[in-house]
Amino acid sequence: MSPRLWLCATLAVAAVHPSLAQTGQVSAQRAAALVLPQALRTVISTNPRLSVADRTINMADGRREQAGALPNPTVGVEVDNFAYGENGLTSGAEYTLQISQLFELGGKRDARVQAALGDYDAARWEREATRLELLSETAIAFVEALSVQRKIALLERHAAALEKLVPQMQKRVEAGASSPAEVSRTQAAAGLVRLDRERARIALNVARRELAALMGLDRPTFAAVAGDFGRISRPAPLDAAIKAIEENPQLMRWTAVRARRDAELLSARLKPLPDITANIAWRHYAETSQNALRLGVSVPINVIDRNTGAIREAQEAAQKTGAERAVNRLTLIAIVGKAHDTATGALAQVELLRRTVIPAARASLSTVEAGYGQGRYTLLEILDAYRTVADAELQEHEALASFHTSIATIEGLTGSAVKLARGK
């Protein structure tokens, strides 16, 4: 599998964050802004977790190579009948030079190779699972950074809107139509919004550092992240996501694990089968000064240790593979289901907020703003109108963040970009 993970069409390469456009510095900031595809490519090429997975694969490949190696022959020398004599210590000694070779029977070597091959395949699937996890984590971290960045812009705009009321209130105070306390109260309300903005800036620094860490950086080298955070579309049906989970590397890995455990069970069953050790020897007889060739075969008698405990252990390990895969599958389905429900719910919230709540709140604010200068509304009413608009916009923002995070979660489990129907 070579799946690509994108955050759906909402985070396009050419899109620029709205706050950058508002400052009039789009061209200068675009070069420094990080887009999601760039972040994903960097993570794949630099994150050390993939290097660890690659080394694990190479280790498994080494075990696979070693599993096919034949036993080494054994060379031995025997000296008999040596004692002190006229010719020294070895007078009358007889020498035997022997070479022995073990021959494994019953397919023991093939079983070892198959077990090692299953371990190798499992390591490859684990590497692919790690890759998808990294892509999903990167997309989620990118969403978090983009979300906090956008929240800062919203809070800045809300604070600026409140501060624009101060000169108007000063005129009312000078005209004797309002109390000086109204100015202070408005300034306090704007200050509280700016306090939330400062908290958001701290959260942005944390989000940028987490994203940089996934990219293998000691510290962020990007000034901002860029993407069209506001665009959403309806996700594909949940059944399609659940069907795609069947090809998730975490589940595909269990096929290799089962093959390895079956081979280990076969090895355990074959262990009691006796192997043959053949030997050939050259012997020198001192008394006659003659040489002779000796042949021999030895076979162990496996009547005490039949490896029954190891066989039972291997049987249980092989049989529990299906249950382990089922547990893994149900866990993934639960995660995908939760993410899909969250995305669908967030989408409904955004549609409701955009269709009725936000337009109504803004219309009410416009009416109150127009009437406030004429003395038809109080300070509490205009502050309440501003707060209603701010709350509605922040709720839309939170729903968008929840939607994009859920989509990134689904993509990380299905192994490919979520197919989106045409948005409304």
C-alpha positions in Angstrom: 0.0 0.0 0.0 1.1 3.6 -0.7 -1.8 5.7 0.5 -1.6 9.5 0.5 -3.1 11.4 3.4 -4.6 14.8 2.7 -6.9 16.8 4.9 -9.6 16.8 2.2 -10.1 19.7 -0.1 -10.3 22.2 2.7 -6.6 22.7 3.1 -5.5 23.6 -0.4 -1.9 24.3 -1.3 -2.7 27.7 -2.7 -5.0 28.8 0.1 -3.8 31.5 2.5 -5.1 32.1 6.0 -7.6 35.0 6.1 -5.7 36.9 8.8 -2.7 37.2 6.4 -4.9 38.7 3.7 -6.3 41.2 6.1 -2.8 42.5 6.9 -2.1 43.2 3.3 1.1 41.1 3.5 -0.1 38.0 1.6 2.8 37.9 -0.8 5.4 38.3 1.9 3.8 35.8 4.3 3.0 33.1 1.7 6.6 32.1 1.3 7.0 31.6 5.1 3.6 29.9 5.6 3.5 26.1 5.8 0.9 24.2 3.9 -0.3 20.7 4.7 1.2 18.8 1.8 4.6 20.3 2.5 4.3 19.3 6.2 3.3 15.7 5.2 6.2 15.4 2.8 8.6 16.6 5.5 7.3 14.2 8.1 7.7 11.2 5.8 11.3 12.1 4.9 12.5 13.2 8.4 10.6 11.7 11.2 12.8 9.2 13.1 9.9 6.9 13.9 10.0 5.7 10.3 13.7 5.2 10.5 13.1 3.0 13.6 10.5 1.0 11.6 12.9 0.6 8.7 15.6 -0.7 11.0 13.1 -3.2 12.5 12.3 -4.4 9.0 16.0 -4.9 8.3 16.4 -6.8 11.6 13.6 -9.1 10.6 15.2 -9.6 7.2 18.4 -10.6 8.9 16.5 -13.1 11.0 14.9 -14.4 7.9 18.3 -14.9 6.2 19.7 -16.6 9.3 16.7 -18.9 9.6 17.7 -20.5 6.3 21.3 -21.2 7.2 22.4 -24.9 7.4 24.1 -26.2 10.6 27.8 -26.0 10.6 29.9 -29.2 10.5 31.9 -30.2 13.6 35.6 -31.2 13.5 37.1 -33.2 16.3 40.4 -34.9 17.1 40.9 -37.8 19.5 44.1 -39.2 20.8 44.1 -42.7 22.4 46.6 -44.8 24.2 49.2 -42.1 24.8 51.7 -42.6 27.6 55.3 -42.0 28.5 57.6 -44.3 26.6 60.9 -44.5 24.8 59.7 -42.0 22.2 58.2 -39.5 24.6 54.7 -38.6 25.7 52.9 -39.8 22.6 54.6 -43.1 22.2 52.1 -45.6 20.9 49.3 -43.0 20.6 46.5 -43.5 18.1 44.9 -40.5 16.4 41.4 -40.0 15.1 40.3 -37.0 13.0 36.5 -36.8 12.7 34.1 -34.5 10.8 30.4 -34.6 11.8 27.4 -33.0 10.1 23.8 -32.6 11.5 21.0 -33.2 9.0 17.7 -31.7 10.0 14.7 -33.9 9.0 11.0 -33.3 8.6 11.2 -29.7 7.2 12.5 -28.0 10.4 14.5 -25.5 8.4 11.6 -24.6 6.1 9.4 -24.1 9.1 12.0 -21.7 10.6 12.2 -19.8 7.3 8.4 -19.5 7.2 8.2 -18.1 10.7 10.9 -15.6 10.0 9.2 -14.6 6.7 6.0 -14.0 8.7 7.9 -11.8 11.1 9.4 -9.9 8.2 6.0 -9.3 6.6 4.5 -8.2 10.0 7.3 -5.7 10.4 6.6 -4.3 6.9 2.9 -3.8 7.8 3.8 -2.2 11.1 6.0 0.2 9.2 3.0 1.2 7.0 0.8 1.5 10.1 3.4 3.9 11.6 3.4 5.9 8.4 -0.3 6.4 8.4 -0.3 7.3 12.1 2.3 9.9 11.5 0.4 11.4 8.6 -2.8 11.5 10.6 -1.0 13.0 13.6 0.6 15.6 11.4 -2.8 16.5 9.8 -4.3 16.8 13.3 -1.4 18.9 14.5 -1.7 21.1 11.4 -5.4 21.6 12.0 -4.7 22.5 15.6 -2.1 25.2 14.6 -4.4 26.5 11.9 -7.4 26.5 14.2 -5.6 28.5 17.0 -4.1 30.8 14.4 -7.6 31.6 13.1 -9.0 31.9 16.6 -6.4 34.6 17.3 -7.6 36.5 14.2 -11.2 36.2 15.4 -10.4 37.4 18.9 -8.4 40.3 17.5 -11.3 41.3 15.3 -13.8 41.1 18.2 -11.5 43.2 20.5 -11.0 45.8 17.7 -14.8 46.0 17.2 -15.4 46.7 20.9 -12.6 49.3 21.0 -14.2 51.2 18.1 -17.1 51.9 20.5 -15.0 53.8 22.9 -14.8 57.1 20.9 -18.5 57.0 20.3 -19.1 56.5 24.0 -16.7 59.3 24.8 -18.9 61.6 22.7 -22.0 60.5 24.6 -20.3 61.1 27.9 -19.2 64.6 26.8 -22.8 65.2 25.8 -24.0 64.0 29.1 -26.0 61.1 27.6 -23.9 58.4 29.2 -21.9 57.7 32.3 -18.0 57.5 32.2 -18.5 54.0 33.6 -19.8 52.8 30.2 -16.4 53.6 28.6 -14.5 51.7 31.3 -16.9 48.8 31.0 -16.4 48.6 27.3 -12.6 48.8 27.7 -12.8 46.0 30.2 -14.8 43.9 27.8 -12.2 44.5 25.1 -9.4 43.7 27.5 -11.0 40.4 28.4 -11.1 39.4 24.7 -7.5 40.4 24.3 -6.7 38.2 27.3 -8.2 35.3 25.6 -6.2 36.2 22.5 -3.0 36.1 24.6 -3.9 32.6 25.8 -4.5 31.6 22.2 -1.1 32.8 21.3 0.5 30.6 23.9 -1.6 27.7 22.5 -0.4 28.5 19.0 3.3 28.3 20.1 2.6 24.9 21.6 0.8 23.7 18.5 3.6 25.0 16.2 6.2 23.2 18.4 4.2 19.9 18.3 3.9 20.2 14.5 7.6 21.0 14.2 8.5 18.0 16.3 6.6 15.7 14.0 8.6 17.2 11.1 11.8 16.4 12.9 12.6 20.0 13.8 14.0 21.2 17.1 12.0 24.4 16.7 9.4 25.8 14.2 11.0 27.2 11.1 7.7 28.4 9.6 6.1 31.7 10.5 2.5 30.4 10.0 0.4 27.7 8.5 -1.9 28.3 5.6 -5.2 26.6 4.6 -8.8 27.2 3.8 -10.2 26.4 7.2 -13.8 27.4 6.5 -14.5 25.1 3.5 -16.2 21.9 4.4 -18.1 19.1 2.6 -20.2 16.2 3.7 -18.1 13.1 4.4 -18.8 9.8 2.7 -21.1 7.3 4.4 -19.8 5.5 7.4 -20.1 2.1 5.8 -17.5 3.1 3.2 -15.1 4.1 5.9 -15.7 0.8 7.8 -15.1 -1.1 4.6 -11.8 0.7 4.0 -10.7 -0.2 7.5 -10.3 -3.8 6.4 -7.2 -2.7 4.4 -5.7 -0.8 7.4 -2.1 -2.0 7.9 -2.9 -2.7 11.6 -5.4 -5.4 10.4 -3.4 -6.6 7.4 -0.5 -7.3 9.8 -2.5 -10.1 11.5 -2.3 -12.2 8.3 1.5 -12.1 8.6 1.3 -12.7 12.4 -0.9 -15.8 11.8 1.5 -17.2 9.2 4.4 -16.7 11.6 2.6 -18.4 14.5 1.5 -21.3 12.3 5.1 -21.8 11.3 6.2 -21.7 14.9 3.5 -24.3 15.7 4.9 -26.5 12.9 8.4 -26.0 14.3 7.2 -27.1 17.8 5.6 -30.2 16.4 8.7 -31.1 14.3 11.1 -30.7 17.2 10.6 -34.2 18.6 11.4 -35.7 15.2 15.0 -37.1 15.5 17.7 -35.5 13.4 20.6 -37.5 12.0 24.2 -36.7 12.7 26.6 -38.3 10.2 30.3 -38.5 10.8 33.4 -39.6 8.9 36.8 -40.2 10.5 40.4 -41.0 9.7 42.2 -43.2 12.3 45.9 -43.9 12.6 46.9 -47.1 14.4 50.3 -46.8 16.0 51.1 -50.4 16.5 50.7 -51.3 12.8 51.2 -47.8 11.4 48.1 -48.4 9.4 45.3 -45.9 8.6 41.6 -46.6 8.4 38.4 -44.8 7.5 35.5 -44.8 9.9 31.9 -44.0 9.2 29.2 -43.3 11.8 25.6 -42.2 12.2 23.9 -41.1 15.5 20.2 -40.5 16.1 18.8 -39.1 19.4 16.1 -41.1 21.1 13.3 -38.6 21.9 11.4 -40.6 24.4 11.5 -38.3 27.4 11.1 -34.8 26.1 8.3 -34.7 23.5 8.1 -30.9 23.5 4.4 -31.1 24.5 4.4 -27.9 26.5 5.9 -25.8 23.7 3.4 -27.4 21.2 0.5 -26.4 23.4 1.8 -22.9 23.8 2.2 -22.5 20.0 -1.3 -23.9 19.5 -2.8 -21.3 21.8 -0.8 -18.5 20.2 -2.0 -19.5 16.8 -5.6 -19.8 17.9 -5.7 -16.4 19.6 -4.6 -14.5 16.5 -8.2 -14.3 15.2 -9.5 -12.9 18.5 -6.7 -10.4 18.6 -7.5 -9.2 15.1 -11.2 -9.0 16.0 -10.3 -6.8 19.0 -8.1 -4.6 16.9 -10.8 -4.3 14.2 -13.6 -3.4 16.7 -11.3 -0.7 18.2 -10.6 0.8 14.8 -14.3 0.7 13.9 -15.2 2.5 17.2 -12.6 5.2 16.5 -13.8 5.7 12.9 -17.4 5.7 14.0 -16.8 8.3 16.7 -14.8 10.4 14.3 -17.5 10.1 11.6 -20.3 11.0 14.1 -18.2 14.0 15.3 -17.6 15.2 11.8 -21.3 14.8 10.8 -22.4 16.6 14.0 -19.9 19.4 13.5 -21.0 19.8 9.9 -24.6 20.2 11.1 -23.6 22.8 13.6 -21.6 24.8 11.1 -24.6 24.7 8.6 -27.0 25.8 11.3 -24.7 28.6 12.6 -24.1 29.9 9.1 -27.7 29.6 7.9 -29.5 31.2 10.9 -27.6 32.0 14.0 -24.7 34.1 12.7 -26.8 36.1 10.1 -29.4 36.8 12.8 -26.7 37.8 15.4 -25.0 40.1 12.9 -28.3 41.7 11.8 -29.2 42.3 15.4 -25.8 43.9 16.1 -26.2 46.2 13.1 -29.6 47.3 14.3 -28.3 47.9 17.9 -25.2 49.7 16.6 -27.3 52.1 14.4 -29.7 52.8 17.3 -27.1 53.2 20.0 -25.8 56.5 18.7 -29.4 57.7 18.7 -29.8 56.7 22.4 -32.4 54.0 21.6 -30.2 51.2 23.2 -28.2 50.8 26.3 -24.6 49.8 26.8 -25.7 46.4 28.1 -27.7 45.8 25.0 -24.9 46.6 22.6 -22.4 44.6 24.6 -24.8 41.7 24.6 -25.2 42.0 20.8 -21.4 42.0 20.4 -21.0 39.0 22.7 -23.7 37.1 20.8 -21.9 37.6 17.5 -18.6 36.7 19.0 -20.0 33.5 20.7 -21.6 32.4 17.4 -18.4 32.9 15.4 -16.3 31.1 18.0 -18.8 28.2 18.1 -18.5 28.0 14.3 -14.8 28.0 14.7 -14.8 25.2 17.2 -17.1 23.1 15.0 -14.8 23.6 12.1 -11.8 22.5 14.1 -13.7 19.4 15.3 -14.7 18.6 11.8 -11.2 18.8 10.3 -9.7 16.9 13.2 -12.3 14.1 12.8 -11.6 14.0 9.0 -7.9 13.6 9.6 -8.6 10.8 12.1 -10.7 9.0 9.5 -8.1 9.4 6.8 -5.4 8.0 9.1 -7.4 4.8 9.6 -8.7 4.3 6.1 -5.3 4.9 4.5 -6.5 7.4 1.9 -8.2 10.7 1.5 -11.8 10.7 2.5 -14.1 10.9 -0.5 -16.3 13.9 -0.1 -19.7 14.5 -1.8 -20.3 17.9 -3.3 -20.7 20.4 -0.6 -23.7 22.6 -0.3 
